[in-house]
Amino acid sequence: MIRGKLFALLLCLLLCGFDVYAQQTTDSNYKKPLKEVLDEIQEKYKVKIKYNPDMVKDKWVNYAEWRLRPDVDTTLSNVLTSLDLKVNKEGPGRYKLKEYEYFRWSVSDGWKELDRIASEYHDKESWEVRKAMLRPQLYKALELSPLPAKPASKPIITPKRIFDGYTVENIAIEILPGLYINGSLYKPLKIKGKIPVVLSPDGHWEHQRYRADCQIRCATLARMGAMAYSYDLFAWGESLLQFKEADHRRSLAQTIQALGAIRILDYVLSLKETDPLRVGISGGSGGGSHTELMTALDDRIKLSAPVVSVSSYFYGGCPCESGMPIHQCGGGTDNVEIAAMAAPRPQLLISDGQDWTAHMPEHDFPYLKKMYGYYGAADMVENVHLPAEGHDFGPSKRHPLYAFVAKNFHLNINTIKDKRGNIDESKVTIEKEPAMYVFGDKGEKLPSDAIKGFDQLQKVFAAATRE
């Protein structure tokens, strides 16, 4: 009996000692597991926080109790910011835990930042000074200053395929030794004299340039009288013969895509049928970010149409859009100011109500109208806003693009209309994916000296930019 009482007393002392030791003190930085802190927040503020258990595993909050505030939003910010985490508010009392998104700001913060940027100039002359400073800094941020030497090899071109009013041939251009950018060039079936060309990068939608809506857009532009060059993002599409899909999320992807577009411009401008005064670019989503960046970088582009992409509070959610420090240029810039660098060249921005372009007409577009107004060209920038639409490149986005290209490149849009005056895309043939490959059904035609893997690309790029 005595032994039992002694054991109980000892156990009590040990437990008490453990409690004392486990108290939150400065010695332990008032540290608590993140999961425990989130549980306490949910209980204290009567809210629900959704999260994946892996997101909180092995994460601790220093000075946890000291971060609590009377309101839950400030508390969550205090707790999560140091861990590079955040919450999205999904409704009253409902939150979802997410990794910190450096590329996504609140709408109000994005607008304030654009206002701060815009305060640095007030007329054409002061804007031209800033633009002259920004452009070389953009090239430097992309590590493309100076540009690496252009390979002397000729493009690899597949046999031409003939359809109703247009043709298609697949093309691979070597942009660095052993590195290829692949695409498909759509041309009008009958070409007379010089004609326009529209570069058509696309976003992160599945199957990218192989998708039906991408084929429809490029073929319809060709049937209207323009060439359209559809090309892969880096480590996407046929580029996966050389790289892994994960490589697309490396910061160098943004640089390689910019270099690829520069080399595509070199190529299309070497064609005898290209009118150098009518060169455009239009991409959607991530391809839209690429569109506004390329227009800022290269004056050879005379018209741009970024689709469901440009925003002052969203900088592009993929490293291929914001992986390199382009937004630190000029003491801080954003995609709307970069889009303004197109002025006074014609620009169409297509926005919708279900993504980060939802507020385009309220603040960002008026800024762009003002910038174009510096040149007396406010009517050269347009916005088609579709508040009931979502994030895609469907007919409601394509049809305004056709009209914009036709108007500014002096093409006859009636050639793609039916008897009732509606846009008719039904004459486009949707090809199966293998028909659009440059290097064969299984990549068997990929040149033997082609780069294989990201490590090799880094070495080749470093050597090319040192020369």
C-alpha positions in Angstrom: 0.0 0.0 0.0 2.8 2.4 1.0 4.7 1.6 -2.2 1.5 2.4 -4.2 1.1 5.7 -2.5 4.8 6.6 -3.1 4.4 5.7 -6.8 1.3 7.8 -7.2 3.1 10.8 -5.5 6.1 10.4 -7.7 4.0 10.2 -10.8 2.1 13.4 -9.7 5.4 15.2 -9.1 6.6 14.2 -12.5 3.5 15.3 -14.2 3.5 18.6 -12.4 7.1 19.0 -13.3 6.3 18.3 -16.9 3.5 20.9 -16.9 5.9 23.5 -15.5 8.4 22.6 -18.1 5.8 22.7 -20.9 4.6 26.2 -20.0 4.9 28.8 -22.7 7.8 31.0 -21.6 10.4 33.2 -23.3 12.8 30.3 -23.0 10.7 28.4 -25.5 9.7 31.5 -27.5 6.1 30.8 -26.4 6.2 28.2 -29.2 3.2 26.1 -30.2 2.5 23.7 -33.1 0.6 25.5 -35.9 -2.2 22.9 -35.8 -2.8 23.6 -32.2 -2.8 27.4 -32.8 -5.3 27.0 -35.7 -7.5 24.8 -33.5 -7.5 27.5 -30.8 -8.3 30.3 -33.3 -11.2 28.3 -34.7 -12.6 27.8 -31.2 -11.9 31.4 -30.0 -13.3 33.2 -33.0 -16.0 30.6 -34.0 -14.6 30.2 -37.5 -13.8 27.3 -39.7 -10.3 27.0 -41.4 -9.9 24.3 -44.1 -6.4 23.0 -44.7 -4.4 20.0 -45.9 -2.7 18.3 -42.9 0.6 18.3 -44.8 0.5 22.1 -44.8 0.8 22.3 -41.0 2.9 19.3 -40.4 6.1 20.1 -38.4 5.3 23.8 -38.4 5.6 25.8 -35.2 4.5 29.3 -34.3 6.8 31.4 -32.1 5.1 33.7 -29.6 1.8 32.2 -30.5 -0.4 33.6 -27.8 1.2 37.1 -28.3 0.0 37.1 -31.9 -3.7 37.0 -31.0 -5.7 40.1 -31.6 -9.4 41.0 -31.1 -10.3 40.3 -34.7 -9.6 37.0 -36.5 -8.2 38.5 -39.7 -5.4 40.3 -38.0 -4.7 37.3 -35.8 -4.5 35.0 -38.8 -2.1 37.4 -40.6 0.1 37.7 -37.5 0.2 33.9 -37.1 0.7 32.9 -40.7 2.9 35.6 -42.3 6.2 34.4 -40.8 5.5 30.9 -42.1 4.9 32.1 -45.6 1.2 31.0 -45.3 -2.0 32.9 -45.7 -5.8 32.3 -45.8 -8.4 33.0 -48.4 -11.7 34.1 -47.1 -14.4 31.9 -48.7 -17.4 33.3 -46.9 -18.5 34.6 -43.5 -16.4 32.7 -40.9 -15.0 30.4 -43.5 -11.3 30.4 -44.5 -8.9 28.2 -46.5 -5.2 27.9 -45.7 -2.9 28.5 -48.6 0.8 28.9 -49.2 1.8 32.6 -49.4 1.1 33.8 -53.0 3.7 36.5 -53.7 2.0 37.1 -57.0 -1.5 37.8 -55.6 -2.4 41.1 -53.8 -5.7 42.3 -52.5 -7.6 44.4 -55.1 -7.2 47.6 -53.0 -3.4 47.0 -52.5 -3.0 46.4 -56.2 -4.8 49.6 -57.0 -2.7 51.6 -54.5 0.5 50.2 -56.0 -0.6 51.2 -59.5 -1.4 54.7 -58.2 2.0 54.9 -56.6 3.7 53.9 -59.9 1.5 56.3 -61.9 2.5 59.2 -59.7 6.0 59.0 -61.2 4.9 60.5 -64.5 2.3 63.0 -65.6 2.7 63.5 -69.4 4.2 61.8 -72.5 7.7 63.2 -71.9 8.0 61.9 -68.3 6.4 58.6 -69.2 8.9 58.2 -72.1 11.7 58.7 -69.6 10.4 56.0 -67.4 9.7 53.6 -70.3 13.3 54.2 -71.5 14.5 53.1 -68.1 12.2 50.1 -67.7 12.9 48.3 -71.0 16.6 47.7 -70.5 16.0 46.7 -66.9 13.4 44.2 -68.1 16.0 42.6 -70.4 18.5 42.6 -67.6 16.0 41.0 -65.1 15.4 38.3 -67.7 19.2 37.8 -68.1 18.8 38.6 -71.8 21.1 41.6 -71.8 22.9 41.1 -74.1 20.9 38.6 -76.1 22.7 35.3 -76.6 23.9 34.6 -80.2 21.3 33.2 -82.5 22.1 29.7 -83.8 22.8 29.6 -87.5 20.7 26.5 -88.1 17.6 26.7 -90.3 14.1 26.0 -88.9 12.9 22.4 -89.1 9.6 22.5 -91.1 7.1 19.7 -91.7 5.2 19.2 -95.0 2.3 21.7 -95.5 -1.2 20.5 -94.8 -4.0 22.1 -96.9 -7.5 22.9 -95.5 -10.5 25.1 -96.4 -8.9 28.5 -96.9 -5.7 27.9 -95.0 -2.6 25.8 -94.6 -0.6 24.5 -91.6 3.0 23.5 -91.2 4.8 22.7 -88.0 8.0 24.4 -87.2 10.9 24.0 -84.7 13.3 26.9 -84.3 16.7 26.4 -82.5 16.9 29.3 -80.1 20.0 28.2 -78.2 22.4 25.3 -79.2 20.2 22.2 -78.9 17.2 24.1 -77.6 14.0 24.2 -79.7 10.8 26.1 -79.6 8.0 24.3 -81.4 4.9 25.6 -83.1 2.5 25.6 -86.0 2.3 28.3 -88.6 -1.1 28.9 -90.1 -1.3 30.7 -93.5 -4.0 31.8 -95.8 -4.4 29.4 -98.7 -3.9 32.2 -101.2 -1.4 34.9 -100.4 -1.1 38.1 -102.4 1.5 40.6 -101.5 2.5 41.4 -97.9 0.2 40.1 -95.1 0.0 40.4 -91.3 1.2 37.8 -88.8 -0.1 37.3 -85.3 2.0 35.4 -82.7 -0.3 33.1 -80.7 1.2 31.9 -77.4 -1.3 30.2 -75.1 -1.8 29.8 -71.4 -1.8 26.9 -69.0 -4.9 25.2 -70.3 -4.6 21.5 -71.0 -3.2 20.5 -74.4 -2.3 24.1 -75.1 -1.6 24.6 -78.9 -3.2 21.2 -79.7 -6.5 22.3 -78.2 -9.5 22.8 -80.5 -10.1 26.4 -79.5 -6.4 27.3 -80.2 -6.6 25.6 -83.6 -9.9 27.4 -84.3 -8.4 30.8 -83.4 -5.3 30.5 -85.5 -7.0 28.9 -88.5 -9.7 31.6 -88.5 -7.1 34.4 -88.4 -5.5 32.6 -91.4 -8.8 32.4 -93.3 -9.3 36.1 -92.6 -6.0 36.9 -94.4 -3.3 36.8 -91.6 -0.6 34.3 -90.7 -0.9 33.0 -87.1 2.0 31.3 -85.3 1.0 29.1 -82.4 3.8 28.0 -80.2 4.5 26.0 -77.0 5.4 27.4 -73.6 8.6 26.1 -72.2 8.5 22.5 -70.8 5.0 22.3 -72.3 3.7 20.5 -75.4 6.5 19.1 -77.6 9.1 20.8 -75.4 8.5 17.9 -73.0 10.7 15.8 -75.3 13.6 17.8 -73.8 12.4 18.6 -70.3 10.2 17.5 -67.5 6.8 19.0 -66.8 8.1 20.3 -63.4 10.8 22.4 -65.3 8.0 24.7 -66.5 7.8 26.0 -62.9 11.5 27.0 -62.9 12.1 30.8 -63.1 14.3 30.4 -66.2 11.1 29.4 -68.0 10.1 33.1 -68.3 13.4 33.9 -69.9 13.4 31.0 -72.3 9.8 31.9 -73.4 10.8 35.5 -74.1 13.9 34.4 -76.0 11.8 32.0 -78.0 9.3 34.7 -79.0 12.2 37.0 -80.1 13.5 34.2 -82.3 10.0 33.5 -83.7 9.8 37.2 -84.6 13.2 36.9 -86.3 11.8 34.0 -88.3 8.4 35.4 -89.4 10.0 38.7 -90.3 12.4 36.9 -92.6 9.5 35.5 -94.7 8.8 37.3 -97.9 5.1 37.5 -97.3 5.3 39.2 -93.9 4.3 42.8 -93.6 6.7 44.2 -90.8 4.2 47.0 -90.1 1.5 44.5 -89.2 2.9 42.1 -86.6 0.7 41.3 -83.7 0.6 39.0 -80.6 -2.3 37.6 -78.7 -2.3 35.0 -75.9 -4.6 34.0 -73.1 -4.0 33.5 -69.4 -0.2 32.8 -69.0 0.1 33.5 -72.7 -1.5 36.9 -72.0 1.2 37.7 -69.5 3.8 36.7 -72.1 1.9 38.9 -74.6 2.1 42.1 -72.6 5.8 41.4 -71.7 6.8 40.8 -75.3 5.0 43.9 -76.5 6.9 45.9 -73.9 10.2 44.4 -74.9 10.0 44.4 -78.7 8.9 47.3 -80.9 8.6 45.0 -83.8 5.2 44.0 -82.3 2.7 46.5 -83.6 -0.5 45.2 -82.0 -1.3 43.2 -78.9 -4.3 41.5 -77.3 -3.7 40.0 -73.9 -6.7 37.9 -73.0 -8.0 37.1 -69.4 -4.6 38.0 -67.9 -3.7 41.7 -67.2 -4.3 42.9 -63.6 -2.8 45.3 -61.1 -3.3 42.9 -58.3 -2.2 39.6 -59.9 1.3 39.2 -61.2 0.9 35.8 -62.8 0.7 32.6 -60.7 3.4 30.7 -62.5 7.2 31.2 -62.5 7.0 31.5 -66.3 5.1 34.8 -65.7 6.7 36.1 -62.6 9.7 33.9 -61.8 12.3 36.4 -62.9 12.5 39.8 -61.0 10.8 41.8 -63.8 8.4 43.4 -61.3 11.2 44.9 -59.3 12.3 46.9 -62.3 12.1 50.7 -62.0 11.7 50.6 -58.3 8.6 48.4 -58.7 6.3 47.8 -61.6 3.2 45.7 -62.4 1.6 44.0 -65.4 -0.7 47.0 -66.1 2.2 49.4 -66.3 4.1 46.9 -68.5 1.0 46.7 -70.7 1.1 50.5 -70.9 4.5 50.3 -72.6 2.6 49.2 -75.7 1.2 52.8 -76.2 0.3 54.1 -78.7 0.3 50.7 -80.5 -3.2 49.2 -80.7 -4.1 47.0 -77.7 -7.2 45.0 -76.8 -7.6 43.7 -73.3 -10.3 41.1 -72.8 -11.4 40.5 -69.2 -14.0 38.5 -67.4 -15.9 38.4 -64.1 -14.5 35.2 -62.6 -10.8 35.7 -62.4 -8.2 38.4 -61.5 -9.4 40.6 -64.4 -12.8 41.0 -62.9 -12.2 44.6 -61.9 -10.4 45.7 -65.1 -13.0 48.4 -66.1 -13.0 50.0 -62.6 -9.3 51.1 -62.3 -6.8 49.4 -64.5 -8.4 50.2 -67.9 -8.9 53.9 -67.0 -5.2 54.1 -66.2 -4.4 52.6 -69.6 -6.8 55.0 -71.4 -4.9 57.9 -69.6 -1.5 56.5 -70.7 -2.7 56.2 -74.3 -4.1 59.7 -74.0 -0.6 61.0 -73.5 -0.1 60.2 -77.2 -3.5 61.5 -78.3 -4.4 57.9 -78.9 -6.9 57.0 -76.2 -9.1 55.2 -78.8 -6.2 52.8 -79.6 -6.7 50.8 -76.4 -9.9 48.9 -75.9 -11.4 46.7 -73.3 -14.0 44.0 -73.8 -15.3 43.0 -70.4 -17.5 39.9 -70.0 -18.7 40.0 -66.4 -20.7 36.8 -66.7 -17.9 34.9 -68.4 -15.0 32.8 -67.0 -11.3 32.2 -67.6 -11.1 30.7 -71.1 -10.4 31.6 -74.7 -13.9 30.7 -76.0 -15.9 32.3 -78.8 -16.8 35.3 -76.7 -13.1 36.2 -76.5 -12.1 35.1 -80.0 -14.7 37.0 -81.9 -13.7 40.5 -80.5 -10.1 39.5 -81.3 -10.9 38.9 -84.9 -12.7 42.2 -85.2 -9.8 44.1 -83.5 -7.2 42.5 -85.8 -9.3 43.1 -88.9 -9.8 46.8 -88.0 -6.2 47.6 -87.2 -4.5 45.4 -89.8 -7.0 46.3 -92.5 -8.4 42.8 -93.2 -11.9 41.9 -94.4 -13.7 40.3 -91.5 -16.6 39.4 -93.8 -14.5 36.5 -95.2 -15.2 34.6 -91.9 -18.9 35.5 -91.6 -21.9 33.5 -92.7 -24.8 34.8 -94.7 -26.5 36.2 -91.5 -23.4 38.2 -90.7 -22.2 36.0 -87.8 -18.6 34.8 -87.3 -18.4 31.3 -88.7 -15.6 29.1 -87.4 -17.2 25.8 -88.6 -14.9 25.5 -91.6 -11.9 24.9 -89.5 -10.6 21.3 -89.4 -9.6 20.2 -85.9 -6.5 18.0 -86.2 -5.5 15.3 -83.9 -2.5 16.1 -81.7 0.1 14.0 -83.5 -0.5 15.8 -86.7 0.9 19.0 -85.0 4.2 17.4 -83.9 7.5 18.5 -85.5 9.6 15.6 -84.2 7.4 12.6 -85.0 4.8 10.6 -83.0 7.3 9.4 -80.5 9.9 12.2 -80.7 12.1 10.0 -82.9 13.0 13.0 -85.2 14.4 15.1 -82.4 18.0 16.1 -83.4 20.6 13.9 -81.7 22.3 17.0 -80.2 19.2 18.3 -78.6 19.4 19.4 -74.9 18.1 16.8 -72.5 17.2 18.0 -69.1 17.2 21.3 -67.2 20.7 20.9 -65.8 22.1 20.8 -69.4 20.0 23.8 -70.3 21.4 25.9 -67.5 24.9 25.1 -68.7 24.1 26.0 -72.3 22.4 29.2 -71.3 25.2 30.3 -69.0 27.7 29.6 -71.8 25.6 31.5 -74.3 25.2 34.6 -72.1 28.9 34.7 -71.3 29.9 35.0 -74.9 
